[in-house]
Amino acid sequence: MKGGKRLRYGYTTGSCSAGAAKAATLMLLGGEAVDSVALLTPKGWTLDLTIHDIQQSENVVSCAVRKDSGDDPDVTDGMLIYARVKMGKSGIKISGGEGIGVITQKGLSTSVGSAAINDTPRKMIEKAVSEVSEQFGYSGGLEIEIYAPAGEEVASRTFNARLGIKGGISILGTSGIVEPMSEDALKESLYLEMNVLKEKGKDIVLFCPGNYGWAFAKDELKLDMDNGIKISNFVGEMYDRALELGFNKILYVAHLGKAVKVAGGIMNTHSKFADCRGEILAANAVLCGANAKTAKEILDCVTTDAMVDVLKETTLCESTMQSITQKIEDNLSRRVYDEMVVGAVVFSKQHGLLVTGKAAEGMLGEYLI
């Protein structure tokens, strides 16, 4: 809610792809056109997706779902995301076509040379078309091409090129749902969450930037998520609010891609404000003994996972991560005038737990389930 207005959720390009693939498979195996499909998202919500631009023949069917970002500002809003499905020999093969980016750098969730279709959307597509195959008793293969005619133009207004994704958009989403990101409304809701925790008598709070940090804290660290809040990119403001409310301790669990910015004193981690990940990581590596060659290799990387790969080829990865995490804890302590204990845990999706800060080591036991 913002100013009496209810903000509307949307759905991801991953949901569009899975919905279009499901509809195309229904038409391919069933022979009849469909104007909508139901799609269960990983969030547990079922979408009713309208189908557009059906092209149907005996052996191939293509159709589209229009992206709806709800009240979240997103350059992909209104795009048509297509799936073209045809029968194959065996298995489910998913590829990217026109307007879908291609991975050109190591460190992203899919391999170099493959289409920029992330793991969760791939699983959503596979699940959706498998269900249709079972419905019709079809045991053969399916070849699915995801494409977006406007993708290359839209991608020019994203950070894809800087991440090593060339030629189009990425098919994304971890929950299938786009949550409205009006900054004022989001911060108001986060303040309210903290107020509720404080009213319950909590003195300790767990901060995670988003879904990745939340999942890592819950599944890998086995932490009590009843004390947790997803703070998005608003690190500094959330620490300010926690100080106002009188919390005694905060544990920050974050992916290196976000956390390394805090090591440089950047308190809003959105890429539109700053992207000094490589510079901060390289500087800390040099402080720990890295030579110019290693520093340059770090700076040439486009993802922090790839930067860690570089460090793991040396003996400096552990010390560099410790240096970064100590700076995170120091910067956050200064932000709250040393009036509360702040600890940091840094992880990578590819490499897992990277480091537990000194202050965090003494806090983890208080969060264990």
Phi and psi in degrees as a GROMACS rama.xvg file:
@    title "Ramachandran Plot"
@    xaxis  label "Phi"
@    yaxis  label "Psi"
@TYPE xy
-146.574  118.556  LYS-2
56.9104  35.4642  GLY-3
81.3117  0.330133  GLY-4
-103.775  134.055  LYS-5
-85.6676  122.489  ARG-6
-80.043  142.507  LEU-7
-99.0242  132.266  ARG-8
-71.0432  159.436  TYR-9
-127.541  -164.036  GLY-10
-137.077  153.846  TYR-11
-80.9111  168.716  THR-12
-63.7767  -28.2421  THR-13
-63.4381  -42.2458  GLY-14
-66.2542  -39.6601  SER-15
-59.5019  -46.204  CYS-16
-63.0142  -45.3638  SER-17
-66.2624  -39.3843  ALA-18
-65.2114  -43.4921  GLY-19
-65.4026  -40.5567  ALA-20
-64.8406  -40.0283  ALA-21
-63.8074  -45.9253  LYS-22
-63.3464  -43.4822  ALA-23
-63.4069  -38.1567  ALA-24
-68.2552  -39.774  THR-25
-57.8112  -43.5845  LEU-26
-72.9596  -35.8487  MET-27
-65.9111  -45.1385  LEU-28
-86.65  -27.4802  LEU-29
-96.2977  -22.6846  GLY-30
83.0096  -5.16018  GLY-31
-117.355  144.155  GLU-32
-68.6346  146.66  ALA-33
-124.147  144.386  VAL-34
-104.218  -7.38795  ASP-35
-160.634  158.471  SER-36
-137.426  153.111  VAL-37
-96.6523  134.238  ALA-38
-131.567  121.339  LEU-39
-83.3165  122.763  LEU-40
-90.1861  161.184  THR-41
-58.6686  -23.853  PRO-42
-70.4204  -16.006  LYS-43
97.0881  0.422658  GLY-44
-94.3668  141.547  TRP-45
-98.9317  127.408  THR-46
-98.2819  143.99  LEU-47
-107.195  102.553  ASP-48
-102.534  127.39  LEU-49
-77.9741  138.32  THR-50
-101.45  135.662  ILE-51
-122.198  157.77  HIS-52
48.3109  60.9502  ASP-53
-77.4384  128.407  ILE-54
-122.528  111.18  GLN-55
-124.7  128.649  GLN-56
-134.67  -177.417  SER-57
-65.3919  -35.1539  GLU-58
-110.126  -16.4335  ASN-59
-140.067  138.541  VAL-60
-133.656  136.131  VAL-61
-129.944  150.758  SER-62
-162.835  174.785  CYS-63
-137.291  157.26  ALA-64
-122.237  136.439  VAL-65
-85.805  127.621  ARG-66
-65.5221  133.298  LYS-67
-126.563  110.63  ASP-68
-89.383  6.54773  SER-69
62.1202  -136.715  GLY-70
-97.2182  21.3291  ASP-71
-93.5538  128.851  ASP-72
-69.884  119.202  PRO-73
-152.646  127.849  ASP-74
-67.3924  -17.808  VAL-75
-85.6199  -3.62858  THR-76
-58.568  131.053  ASP-77
87.499  -7.51251  GLY-78
-67.8975  148.982  MET-79
-92.0796  122.603  LEU-80
-106.784  121.138  ILE-81
-103.958  153.954  TYR-82
-129.976  132.481  ALA-83
-113.168  123.58  ARG-84
-123.003  133.535  VAL-85
-139.635  161.089  LYS-86
-72.5999  146.391  MET-87
-130.766  -175.478  GLY-88
-74.0743  -48.2416  LYS-89
-161.743  155.208  SER-90
72.2819  179.407  GLY-91
-115.163  117.775  ILE-92
-111.915  125.881  LYS-93
-115.858  128.806  ILE-94
-134.078  167.216  SER-95
-109.209  140.712  GLY-96
-116.225  -145.992  GLY-97
-52.1945  130.384  GLU-98
81.3485  0.00471426  GLY-99
-101.746  127.649  ILE-100
-64.5454  159.474  GLY-101
-117.162  136.414  VAL-102
-74.699  125.524  ILE-103
-118.961  -3.12799  THR-104
-131.94  147.463  GLN-105
-70.0861  156.46  LYS-106
109.593  -11.9687  GLY-107
-88.996  176.02  LEU-108
-73.2255  -16.439  SER-109
-120.556  164.367  THR-110
-78.7316  157.841  SER-111
-58.6705  133.494  VAL-112
95.0449  -11.5266  GLY-113
-95.0769  165.573  SER-114
-69.9173  146.415  ALA-115
-79.9821  65.7717  ALA-116
-116.659  109.152  ILE-117
-68.9057  169.119  ASN-118
-58.8635  -48.0787  ASP-119
-63.1765  -47.363  THR-120
-58.5132  -38.3555  PRO-121
-60.3408  -43.9001  ARG-122
-66.1362  -37.2179  LYS-123
-63.1228  -43.4105  MET-124
-63.3085  -48.0606  ILE-125
-58.7048  -43.9362  GLU-126
-64.7405  -44.6806  LYS-127
-63.1598  -46.2609  ALA-128
-76.0363  -28.3144  VAL-129
-65.0882  -40.4173  SER-130
-62.0125  -39.4867  GLU-131
-67.9204  -41.279  VAL-132
-58.743  -44.13  SER-133
-63.6432  -38.6249  GLU-134
-59.2181  -37.3414  GLN-135
-99.6384  3.39366  PHE-136
66.5701  30.7013  GLY-137
-92.9672  126.682  TYR-138
-113.588  3.24044  SER-139
-81.3482  -172.167  GLY-140
-90.7576  166.446  GLY-141
-137.052  134.034  LEU-142
-110.006  120.524  GLU-143
-119.808  122.082  ILE-144
-112.194  122.598  GLU-145
-96.6048  131.283  ILE-146
-147.478  161.126  TYR-147
-147.943  100.162  ALA-148
-53.025  -32.1719  PRO-149
-90.7216  4.89254  ALA-150
-61.9512  -43.2621  GLY-151
-65.8366  -40.4796  GLU-152
-66.9911  -43.8458  GLU-153
-65.0484  -38.5837  VAL-154
-61.8684  -24.5072  ALA-155
-66.5742  -14.2623  SER-156
-103.849  16.2338  ARG-157
-119.623  -178.462  THR-158
-93.246  13.1232  PHE-159
-56.0068  -44.7407  ASN-160
-60.8088  -36.8973  ALA-161
-69.5418  -23.6586  ARG-162
-90.8464  0.346205  LEU-163
84.8787  24.6873  GLY-164
-110.002  113.191  ILE-165
-113.277  142.826  LYS-166
92.9783  1.66329  GLY-167
167.271  -170.733  GLY-168
-83.0833  169.113  ILE-169
-101.523  147.409  SER-170
-96.9321  112.902  ILE-171
-123.927  178.368  LEU-172
123.205  132.43  GLY-173
-104.48  -19.6143  THR-174
-120.418  -11.5194  SER-175
85.4174  -9.60674  GLY-176
-119.952  139.052  ILE-177
-96.047  120.37  VAL-178
-90.2828  134.056  GLU-179
-61.4309  131.799  PRO-180
-114.414  32.577  MET-181
-55.049  119.697  SER-182
-61.1066  -45.5741  GLU-183
-62.9614  -44.698  ASP-184
-64.8336  -39.4397  ALA-185
-66.2415  -43.8039  LEU-186
-64.7428  -38.077  LYS-187
-60.9908  -41.0263  GLU-188
-68.8398  -34.4972  SER-189
-68.7151  -40.0294  LEU-190
-58.5939  -43.2327  TYR-191
-62.6395  -42.4117  LEU-192
-58.9728  -42.1166  GLU-193
-66.8846  -39.2423  MET-194
-60.1046  -42.0276  ASN-195
-62.574  -45.0664  VAL-196
-60.1683  -41.9653  LEU-197
-66.633  -40.009  LYS-198
-64.1346  -25.981  GLU-199
-79.8903  -0.887989  LYS-200
88.5486  13.4039  GLY-201
-76.1007  134.52  LYS-202
-107.586  -11.5679  ASP-203
-118.239  137.629  ILE-204
-134.06  145.323  VAL-205
-107.422  123.75  LEU-206
-107.074  129.431  PHE-207
-128.404  140.32  CYS-208
-62.6658  -38.9334  PRO-209
-169.03  -151.149  GLY-210
-63.5076  -40.0114  ASN-211
-63.7723  -48.2124  TYR-212
-63.4227  -39.3409  GLY-213
-62.2982  -48.2634  TRP-214
-63.3863  -39.9446  ALA-215
-66.5557  -43.7761  PHE-216
-62.3818  -39.0503  ALA-217
-77.4307  -50.1797  LYS-218
-86.983  -35.5447  ASP-219
-96.2767  -42.8387  GLU-220
-89.8074  -13.1752  LEU-221
58.6562  46.497  LYS-222
-91.2204  159.514  LEU-223
-78.7529  104.39  ASP-224
-79.914  -4.08592  MET-225
-64.3334  -22.609  ASP-226
-92.9399  3.66327  ASN-227
-96.142  150.491  GLY-228
-138.784  133.276  ILE-229
-84.7753  109.798  LYS-230
-94.374  3.00918  ILE-231
57.1726  -136.728  SER-232
-93.7168  0.156872  ASN-233
-89.5616  59.3817  PHE-234
-61.2045  -57.2163  VAL-235
-59.0722  -47.0871  GLY-236
-65.0224  -34.6519  GLU-237
-71.6528  -35.5915  MET-238
-67.798  -37.9795  TYR-239
-58.6427  -45.8504  ASP-240
-66.5584  -40.8369  ARG-241
-61.8237  -37.0836  ALA-242
-65.3458  -44.121  LEU-243
-57.9861  -40.1193  GLU-244
-79.8289  -11.7431  LEU-245
87.0448  25.9839  GLY-246
-65.9476  149.005  PHE-247
-93.921  -31.9115  ASN-248
-142.641  143.27  LYS-249
-133.64  130.687  ILE-250
-108.119  124.11  LEU-251
-105.269  115.76  TYR-252
-114.161  115.336  VAL-253
-146.438  149.568  ALA-254
-64.5713  145.055  HIS-255
-53.9117  -34.8969  LEU-256
-59.3908  -33.3369  GLY-257
-89.0676  -46.2042  LYS-258
-62.2202  -36.708  ALA-259
-62.5816  -27.8572  VAL-260
-66.6794  -39.3714  LYS-261
-63.9781  -31.606  VAL-262
-61.3385  -25.4973  ALA-263
-94.7488  8.93486  GLY-264
83.542  10.2111  GLY-265
-84.5198  118.049  ILE-266
-105.082  1.7496  MET-267
-127.432  112.859  ASN-268
-89.6093  7.07435  THR-269
-65.6813  142.243  HIS-270
-64.5605  -19.2589  SER-271
-73.3424  -17.5673  LYS-272
-93.4607  -40.716  PHE-273
-165.332  145.33  ALA-274
-141.939  80.4871  ASP-275
-113.162  30.6924  CYS-276
-58.2085  -50.2144  ARG-277
-65.0706  -42.3145  GLY-278
-63.6727  -43.0644  GLU-279
-67.743  -43.4251  ILE-280
-67.7581  -41.4301  LEU-281
-64.942  -40.8731  ALA-282
-62.5712  -42.1614  ALA-283
-67.8656  -35.6536  ASN-284
-63.0851  -41.9265  ALA-285
-63.972  -40.7703  VAL-286
-59.7946  -28.4817  LEU-287
-92.6129  3.73447  CYS-288
113.736  5.15706  GLY-289
-68.9167  148.272  ALA-290
-90.6653  177.285  ASN-291
-63.0062  -34.5097  ALA-292
-62.7695  -46.1342  LYS-293
-65.0514  -41.6114  THR-294
-60.7571  -42.5545  ALA-295
-65.2536  -39.9311  LYS-296
-62.3236  -38.6023  GLU-297
-63.5888  -46.1544  ILE-298
-66.544  -24.1971  LEU-299
-79.7459  -12.3714  ASP-300
-78.0858  153.046  CYS-301
-105.722  -11.9496  VAL-302
-129.543  155.133  THR-303
-71.0381  -28.4504  THR-304
-60.2895  -42.1394  ASP-305
-66.5495  -34.4029  ALA-306
-64.1274  -40.3703  MET-307
-64.4367  -37.6917  VAL-308
-55.8761  -42.9886  ASP-309
-62.336  -46.3753  VAL-310
-64.9669  -33.8894  LEU-311
-69.2563  -14.6471  LYS-312
-81.5595  -4.91791  GLU-313
-115.779  -172.868  THR-314
-100.702  14.5929  THR-315
-107.045  1.74004  LEU-316
-61.8598  -50.1586  CYS-317
-61.4941  -46.8954  GLU-318
-66.5278  -35.5061  SER-319
-66.3441  -43.4645  THR-320
-63.9185  -37.949  MET-321
-65.0131  -39.9148  GLN-322
-61.8143  -46.3278  SER-323
-62.3176  -46.0125  ILE-324
-68.5949  -35.2598  THR-325
-62.5475  -39.3975  GLN-326
-68.0914  -36.4028  LYS-327
-59.6942  -50.5852  ILE-328
-63.4562  -39.1316  GLU-329
-64.3682  -45.5635  ASP-330
-65.4245  -39.5958  ASN-331
-70.1275  -35.5666  LEU-332
-62.3843  -43.3155  SER-333
-63.8063  -35.8538  ARG-334
-60.3966  -34.6444  ARG-335
-105.284  21.0977  VAL-336
56.7288  32.8066  TYR-337
57.7952  24.4439  ASP-338
-92.7679  -1.80874  GLU-339
-146.082  161.427  MET-340
-84.3202  126.724  VAL-341
-124.678  131.398  VAL-342
-127.377  157.764  GLY-343
-133.97  138.073  ALA-344
-121.868  127.812  VAL-345
-117.996  135.076  VAL-346
-137.553  171.577  PHE-347
-133.429  141.227  SER-348
-62.0818  -35.7429  LYS-349
-82.0431  -38.8618  GLN-350
-104.95  -6.01843  HIS-351
76.4146  -151.442  GLY-352
-61.5485  126.522  LEU-353
-100.373  -44.1426  LEU-354
-164.951  145.738  VAL-355
-111.307  122.242  THR-356
-64.9224  161.181  GLY-357
-59.5506  -44.5054  LYS-358
-68.2769  -34.0087  ALA-359
-68.0701  -30.9801  ALA-360
-57.1718  -39.302  GLU-361
-80.7923  -7.28754  GLY-362
-100.822  -25.8251  MET-363
-58.5543  -39.7675  LEU-364
-59.2486  -27.9991  GLY-365
-74.8229  -15.2931  GLU-366
-103.099  -9.26545  TYR-367
-60.8192  142.444  LEU-368
